[in-house]
């Protein structure tokens, strides 16, 4: 639609939506005539002086062509032509922003992710929390304490927490027969799960360009910034400062809380609440009568210290029961937080666009997670990533070994010590974490990256088995197309490290890389070095497995076809002996996957989780591995969640349950989404579709997730009407998703629910 000299249009689709055969068998996603006509019209008919691509992300930069250095035969170059291309892009996605810059010549303008809040508790989870508080008050009363524990067990099972607490007693268990310590252990394990849900960061609605967060909306972001230690700046995280004030460490509290020790679960919650109170006090000092932060004035901080008997945040910590926090530790932290607050609320997104339209310079800045790296702020910058040769950093390597040790320890306890792990590597994740998942792959193989005198990581060395203290784990790396484009040198590094392990003359029971490579060399009649190929991705200029696209568009493609599509599109191997080129090697890819025991992905950002986008399940090989293994065994699937200071390794099913409870089933989430109208309802619908994606690729979604979602959005007439009024198409898509989940056996429900969804008289 035209508004004077402004044209507002919706970018056409790729063109193969709803065409399952093209989706499965087309070798490229060449633009259809309508897509080409759209850009031709803008340049030659409308005669635009500039183009603004709005939001993350479109499809222009992912059209076929070379990875970098576009030529006239590459579709992105032919379509954008000579039009100046401005691009509003999410600040937390520098990897795909880099693709837009390289392949579509974009000047990016970063924007904030939606404001966050704590997920909180609701319905049965809130009732369970109140029962825990009652128990804490009456735990020493033998009669009433035991009765409350029985109620906690029953309510926890009603809320399906027994799926996460494997040793939760049955409902007929009589807690009067056990002592108070055993009852504390039961309650502690339940309370720990509740606090994990309650404290989860939850994006609230959508961000509006040029509208900075309110003071209230800034608090959760600052709390997350405050929890991290920043040794490079000599700043301790707030949880550490608080814990040390009572003679503890956060690591000890995290460890004991994870074990379900009630006293420390409770203490950790007190630390969390005290952190929130202190940060709130900091923000409120600079808040105006309209609930916004106009200016952060450090003069007020000094005035409070001189004449007010201490700063508001010091008083908040004292009132929360932590009066002895070290002032010399708090001073640099709260100065840092004040600076971060000023950057969060700075309105630079619209001014940057105006400057760009005037042909002026847009200030560059890093993209990434503003929690880990507040230098991403303020938004409104022309984003860049990082020097790819600088990762993984030493800090990333140290964290990687911790995560790998936790994964292997957890698997060993279950009697499932793996010989081979399938790994998914993402561009954005490695930029945000400075190569943590890259370092995890090397750590599993027992290889250490070696930086040169300039900090460039271009060598690897084997860690001796005596020092490693465990077998070398084989890996199969599925690299995203964006990772391939940004980190081709690191892919070479991985390939060299894995082949170094395969060629090491070591006992096969201590070197599973060598063991499997020798088996494959004989099986495929190839050399040991070629058989040790483990780094795969798409062909040059191609992105994703298109599994996500098929599921998003409701294509009637069965799982077997999707699995074949996955191995065909992702089965291009990198060979460091012949760098710069990926060759078709789907047979070798399948052979490596057929030996996988565990699939593994990383989750590094609270605002983008497993059910928020299709990328994660698009690259998940869990059912692919199951179909390829000779014994037909389904591999274990695990997620490393490093979104908080207390990093966790969870099963894929547990992570999806956590995501579902904190988002799609959470009134706090869907009420915020409904306030955003049409787009908010679409976000709800997309999350249900993406949840079903995990049923398709991994069978990892519990029945109760679909059942509770149906009760929330379909059975509840008020919510259903709100969605119908705001976006009937999105509601119809939800109905279709429910019916599809039922028809494919992912959701077992009552005939009444199915008939309600199918009822032609219902105004979907």
N, C-alpha and C positions, 0 to 999 in steps of 0.2 A: 504494500500500500504506500502511496506517495503522500507526503506532507510537505508541500512546497518543494524545496530543493533537497529534501531528505526522502530516501527510499527505505522502507522497513520491510524486510523479507525473511522468510524462513528457509534456511539452506535445505535443498532437496536431499532426500535419503540416498544411500549408496546405490540402491536400485535393485538389489536382489532380496530385499525383505519380502517374505511371503513366497519366495521361489526356492523351495528346498533343493531342487536339483542343481540350480546354479550355485547355491550356497555350498553344496557338497563338492561339486566337480569343477567349478570355474577356477582357473589357475591365477586369475587376478581379479581385482575389483574395479575394472575399467569403468569410468563414469558413463552413465547413459546419456542420451541426447538432452533430456531435460536438465540434467546437472550442468552439462556444457552450455546449454542455452541460457541458464540463469546467470553465469558469469559473463557470457558474451553480451547479454542484455545490459548488465551493469556497466560494462566498459564502453560499448559502442552505441547503445540506444539511450540509456539514461545519462551516459557520459559522466560517470562519477569521478570526482577528484580524489576521493579517498574511500577506503572500505574499512568498516569496523566489524570484525567478527566478535560476537558478544557471548562470552561464557565458555566454560571448559567442557568438552571441546568439540569441534566440528570434524568433518571428514576430508576437507580439501587437502590437508597436509599428509593424509594417509593414503592418497591415491597412488597408483603404481608409478614407478620411476626409480631412479637411483637413490641410494640411501642419503648421499650428500653430493654437493656439486651438481645441482640440477642442470639439465640441458633442454633444448627445445623439444626433445622427444619425450620428456617426463611430464606426466599429466599435471602435477601441481604448478609447474612453470607455465604450461600452456593455458591453464585456467586463470591464474591470478594475473598473468601477463605483466604489465608495467604498473598496475594499480598499487599505490601505497597501501600496505596492509597493517592496520592497527588491530590488536587482539587483546581484549580483556581476558585475563587468564588467572585461575586460582593460584594464590601464592604458594600453596603446598604441593604444586605439581610442576616442578622445574624440568623434569625429564621430558614430558610431552610438550612443554612450552619450548624446549630446545628443538624438538622436531618441527614445530610450527615455524621457528626462526630459520632452521636450516633448509626446510623443504618448501615453505610457503612465504619466505622472506618477511616474516612478521616482526613488527616491533610490539612487544608485549607490554601490557599495563597490568600489574598484579592487583588482585582484590582479595579481601579477607574471606576466610572460611566463615560459615555461620557461627554466631555466638554459642558458647557451650554452657551447660549447667550439669550438675550432678544428676544422675538418672533417678535417684530416689527409690522409694518402695511404694507399692500400691497393692490393693486387694489382699489376697492371701499372704503375700510377702510382708505387707504392713502388719497384718494380724500376727504373723510369726515373730516379727520384731518386737511387738508389744508383749508377747508371751516370754520372749527371752529376757526382757526388762523385768517382768514379774518374777521370773526365776532368780535373777540376780538379787532381787530384794528378799526372796523367801527361800534361797537355796539351802540354808541350814535348818529349815523346818522340814523334818523328815517326811511328814505326811504330805504337806502342801507342795513342797519342792518336787517330790517324786511325781505327784499328780500333774504338775505343770510340765515336767519333762515328757510324760506320756502324751500330753496335748501337743507339745512341740514336735514329737515324732510323727503324730498323725497329720498335723498341718503341713509339715515338711513334705510328707508323701503326697498330700493333696496338691501341693505346689510343684510336684515332680522333682524336688531336690534330691530324692533318693537316686536319681540318675547321675548326680554329681558326687554324692556321698555314698560310696559303694558299701561301706560298713554300717550304714544307718540301720538300727534295729527295726524289726517288724512291728506293726501296730499293736500286736498282742503281747509284746515284750513288757514285762512288769519291772519298771525301774526301781521299785521298792526293794527289789532283791539285790541291787548293787549299791556300792558305797557312793559317797558324795563326789569323790574324785572321778569315778566312772561317769556319773551324771554330768559333771562339768565337761568331760571330754565330748560327750554326745552333744551338749548344748554348744560347746565351743566350735565344733565342726559346722553346725548349722549357722551359727552367728557369723562365722568367717565367710560363708557363701553369701549371706545377706549383705554384709559390708562390701563384698566384692561387687555385687550388683548396685548397691546404693551409691558407691563412690565413682562408678564408671562415668566418664565424661560423655555427655549427650549433646550433639548439635541440636540447637533449638530453631526450627524453621529454616529460613533462607536469609542470606545476606543481601542487602540492598546497596547497590553501588552509590558511593558518596554519602552514606548514612553510617557514621561510626557507631560502635557499640555504646550502649548506655553504661552508666557506672555499674549497675547491677550485672549487666552482661559481661563486663570486663573481669569480674571477680573470679569466675571459674578458670578463665585463661591464666590469670595471674597466680592462682593457687597451683596450677600445674607447672608454671614456670618456676615457682618457689620451691617445688619439691625436689628439684634436681641439684646435685652437687656440681659446681663448675670450678674444678681445680685450676684450670688455666687462668681463671680470673681471681683465684684465691677466695672463692665464695662457697660457703657451706649451704646446703639445702635446709629449708626450715624444719622438715622432719628430723634431720640430724641434730640441729641446734636444740630442738625441744627434747629429743631422746637423751642427748648428752647431759641436759640439765637435771635429769633424774638418774644419771649413772648408767644409761643404757646406750645401745647403738641401734639405728634403724634396721640394720641387717639382722640383728638378734630378734627384734620385734617381728620383722617380716617372716623369719624362719619359724618362729614359734607360732605365729598366727596361721601360717600355712599348715602347720601340724594340728591346728584346732585347739591349742591351749587357751582356755577361756580367759584367763587373767590377761594374757598378752593380746588376744583378739580385742578385748575391751580396752586395753591400754593403747593399742594402735588406733582404735577409733577415737579415743580421747585426743591423741596427737593430731589426727586428721581434722577433728572439729576445731581444735585450737588453732591449727594452721589457717583454716577458713576464717575464723574470727579475727585473727591478726591481719590477714590480707584485706578483709572487709573494712577493718578500721583504717587501714592505709588509704583505701579508695574513697571512703566516706569523707576524709579530710578535704579532698579536692572536688567533691560533688556539689553542683549548684542546685538551686530550687527545682529545676526541671529534671533532675536525676541524671544529668550528664556531667562529664568532666571537661571543662573548658581549658584548664591549665593546671599543671602540676607544679606547685610552688614549694621548693625545698626550704624556703624561709620559714614556712609554718612548722616544718619538722623541728628546726632548731628552736623555735619559740616554745613548742611543747616541751622540749627537753629542758629548757632553762627555767620556765615559769609554771609548767603544768604538772610537774612531778613525774615526768617521763612521757614518752610518746604514746599515742592511742594504741598502737599495736603491742607495745610493752604491757600496757594496762590490760589489753584483751587477753594476752597470754597468762597474765597473773590471775585474772578472773576465771580462766579455763583450768587453773590448777597447776600452772607452770611458771612460778614467779622467778626462778633462778636461771633463766636463759641468759647466755653470755652476751653482754652488750657489744663487745668487740667483734663477735661473730655476726650479730644482728645488723650492725651499722652498714657494712658493705652490701649485705643482702637486700636490705630495704631501700638503700640508695639505688641499687640495680633495679628493684621492682618499681620504684617511682619512675625511673627512666623508661622502663618497659611500658608502664601505664600510659605515659605521654605518647609513646609511639603507637600503641593500640588504638587510641582515640583520635589520632591525627587524621584529618580529612584530606587525603592527597590523591584520591582516585579520580574524581572529576577534574580537579585542576591539572592533573597529568594528561588527561584526554584533551583538554583545551589547548595545552601547550603542544601536544602532538599535532593537533589539527592546524595549529599556527606554524607548523614546521620547526618547532623549537626542540631543544635537547630534552630527552626524558632521562632522568637520573637512573643509572643502572644499579642493581642490587641483587643479592642472592635470593634464590627461591628455596623453599623447604618448609620444615615444620617450625612455626613460630615458638613452639614450646621448647624444643631442643635448641633453637637458634633464633633468639629475638632480633638478630641483625636482619632478618627477613622483613621486619617492620621499619618504618611505616610502609603500607602498601602504596600502589601507584607508581611502582618502579618497573623499569625494563629488566626483566629477570634474566639471570644467568645461572648456570649450574656450578660446577667446580672443575678443577683440573683432574681429568680422569686418571692420570698417571700417579696421582697422590693417594689413591685408595688401594687397599684398606689401610687406614691409619693405625698407629700402635694402640690407641684407645679402642678402636673397633675390633682389633685382634684380641685384646684382653677380654672384652665383652663377649666376643664370639666363643672363646674357650669356655666361659661360664655357661652360656646357653647350651653348648654341645654337651658339656658334662652333665647338666641337668637332664637333657633329653636322654642320654645314654643310661644315666642312673635310674631314671623313671622306667625305661624300657627293661632294664635288667631286673628291677623289682617285680615286673610282671612276667619275667621269664621269657622276654621277647628280644634278646640282644640282637640287633640287626646286622646283617652282612652288607646290605646295600640300601641306600636311601635316595629317593627321587626328590630333587630339589628344584624349586621354582625361584628364579632370580628376576627381580624387577628393577627398572631404572630409577624410579622415584625413590624407592626404599633405600637403595644404596647411596643416593645423593644425600638423603636426610640423615642417614646413620654413618656416613663416610665409609661405607663398604662393610658393614657388619655381616650381612648374609654372604657376601663374597668370602669373607674371612671364615665364616662357619664351614663352608665347603672345604676350604683348605685345612681347617682344624680337624674335620672328620677324617680326611685322608692322612693326616699326620704330616702336614707340610706347613712351613712357616714362610710368609713373604719377607723379602729382604729389600729394604729401601737403600738407594744409593746416597751419596753425600748431599744431594740436592732434595732428598725426600721423595724421589720418584721410585715407585715400586715396580721393578721390572725383572726381578729374580726371585726364585724360590729355593728353599733347601729342605731336605728331609729331616724330620725330628726323629732321632734314634728311638727304636722301640723301647729301650730301657727307660728313656726319659718320658716317652708318651704313656707308657704304663697300660696299654690296651691295644687291641688289634687296629689296623688301619681299616676304616669303613669305606666301602665302595660307594660312589655317588653317581647319579645320572642328573645332569644339569639341563633343565629346560629354561632357556633364557628368553625373556620377552623380546619382541621386535625392537622396542625402545632401548632395552639394555644392550642389544646387539649394536644398535646405531651409536650409542654413547660410549660403550665400554668394550670395544672390540679388542683393545690391548689387554684388558683384564681377562677376557675370554681366552686369549692366548696364554696368559699366565696360569689360568686354571688348567688348561689342557697340558701345559708343560709339567705342572705339579702332579697331576693325576698320572701321567705317563712315567714320571720319575718314580712314583710309588710302585707302578706296575712292573717296572724293570728292576726294582730292588730285589736282590737275592735273599729272600727272607722266608721263614716257614709259612706255608699257605694258611694255616690256622691263625696266624697273626697278621696276615696281609690279604684281605678279601679283594682288594683291587687286583692284585696279581692273580689270585685264585680264579676270579671270574674272567679276567682277560685271557688267561690260558684256556679256559673252557670255551670261550667264544672264538678264539683263534682256531681251535680244532673244529668247532661246529661250522664256522663260516669259511674255513680254509684261507685264512688271512694271517698276516704277521701279528706278533704279540703287540707291537706298538700301535698298529691300526686297530686291533681289537680293544685296546684301552681307550678308544675315543669315547668321551663321556659328555662333551659340551655340544648341545644342540639348540637350534632356534628355527625361525622361519627363513625362507629364501630371501635374498636381498630385495628390499622394497616391499616385502609382504609383512603383515602384522596380524597377530592373534591366531587362534585355532578356529575362529568363527563359531565355536560351540556356543559361546555366550550370545552371539547374534541370533543363532537359530532358536535358542531358548527364549530370548527376549521377544522374538516375533512369533512365538507360538507355533513354529513350524512343526508339522507332523512327521518328525524324523525320529526313528527309534534309536535307542542307546548304542546299538552296535554300529550304526552308520556314523554316529557322532564320534565314536571311538576311532573308527577308521579315518575319519576326517582329521582328528587330532594327530595321529601318527603321520599322516601324509603331509600336513601343513607344518608340523613342528620337527619333522625328521631330517633336517639339514645340518650336517656336522661341520664343526670347525676343526681344522687341523693346523696346529702351530708350526708344523713342518712346511706347510704351504699357506702362509698367512694371508688374510685379506679376502678369502673366498670361502663360502659355505657350499658344500656339495651334498646332493641328495643321498641320504644314507638311512632310509626308513627301516631297512632290514636290520641294520646295526642298532638303530634306536630301539626297535622292538626287542631285539635280543638282550640289550642292556636292561630294559624295563622288565623283562620277564624274570629277572633275578632280584627285583626290588622287594624289600620287606616292609618299608615304611615310606610314606610320602610326607613332605615337609614344606611349609611355607612360613614366611615371617610376616608379622603384623606390627607396624612401627608407629601408626598414627591413629589417635582416638577418633578423629573426624571422618576417616574413611576406613570402614571395617569390612568384614567378609560379605555382609548382605547389603552393602551400600552401592557396590558397583559389580559389573559382570566379570571384570578382569580376573578376579581370584579363581572363580570356578571354571572360567574358560580355559585356564592353564592347569587345572587340577587333573592329575593322571590316575587317581585312585582306582576307578573302575576299569580303566585301560589296563593297568597292571594286573588287576584281578583276572581279566580276560586273557592276558598273555602268559600268566604263570602256569606252569605245567600241572601244579597241584590245585589250581583254581582258587587258592586261598586269597581272601581279601586282605590287602596290606593295612597295617595300622596307619592312621592319618593324624598328623600332629601340627600344631601351630605354636610358634614362638611369639608371645605377646610381650613386646618391650615398650608398650605405650605408657607405662608408669615406671617409677623407680624400682618397684618390686617386680622384676621380669618373671614371667610365668611360661611354662611349656604345658599346653593343654591338648587334649585330644580334639580333633576337628569337631566332633559332636558337641563336646563341652563348650567350645568357643561359639558355635552357632546357637546353643542354648543361651549363653550369656548375651550374645548380640540380640537375640529375639526378645529376651526379657527386658533388656534396657532400651530397645527401640520399638519394633513393630507392635509389641504387646503392651507397651508402656503408655498410659494416658498422657504423661508429660510430653512424650514424643508426638503422638498423633494429634493432640490438641494444639500444639505449636504448629504442626504442619497444616492443620485445617485453617488456621488463621491466615495462612499464606495463599488461600484460595485455590485457583485452578492448578498452579504448579505444585502446591503443597499436597494436594490429593494425588497428583501424578507421582510424587516422591513416595507416598505410602504404597501405591500400586506397584511401583518398580521394586520396592523392597520385598514384597511378597513374591514377585516373579524371580528375583535373585535368590531368595530363600529356596524356591523350588529348584533353581539351578544346582544347588548342592545335593538335592535328592537325585538329580539326573547323573551328576558326575561322580558322586561319592556315597550316596545313600546315607547321608549324615544328618538328616533332619528328623527329629522325633515327631511322632504323631500328634502329641499335645500342642506343638507349635501351630500346626494347621488348624487343629480343633479350637484352640483359644483365639486364633486370628479370625476364624469364621464367626465365633461368638462375639468378638469385638466389633467387626466391621459389617457383618451381614445380619446376624441375629438382632443386634442392637439397632432398633428402628431409627433412633435419633441420629446416631453416627452415620448410618446408611443414607438417611435423607440429606444430611449435610454434604456428604460426598457426591450424591446425585445432583444436588443443586450447583455445586462448585465445578464438577468435572465428571459428567456422566460417562464419557468414554473411558476414563481411568477406572471407574467403578465397574464398568462392563469387563474391562481387562482383568480386574481382580476376580470377578465371577468366573471368567474363562480359566484363569489360573487354578482356582479351586477345583473346577470340574476336570481339568487336565491332570492335576495332582491325584485326584481320586481315580480317574480312568487308568492311570499308569501304575497304580498301586502304592503311591507314596503316602496317601492319606486314607485311612480307614475311618469311616464315619457313619452316622445313622442315615437311613433312607429319607427321613424327614429333612435333614440338612440338604441332601442332594436334590430332593424335589423342590425345596425352596429356591435353590439356585437355578433350577431348570424351569420354574413356573413362568409361563409366557405372560401371565397377567401382572407379574412384578415389573414395575417401571424402571428396568435397568437402563 
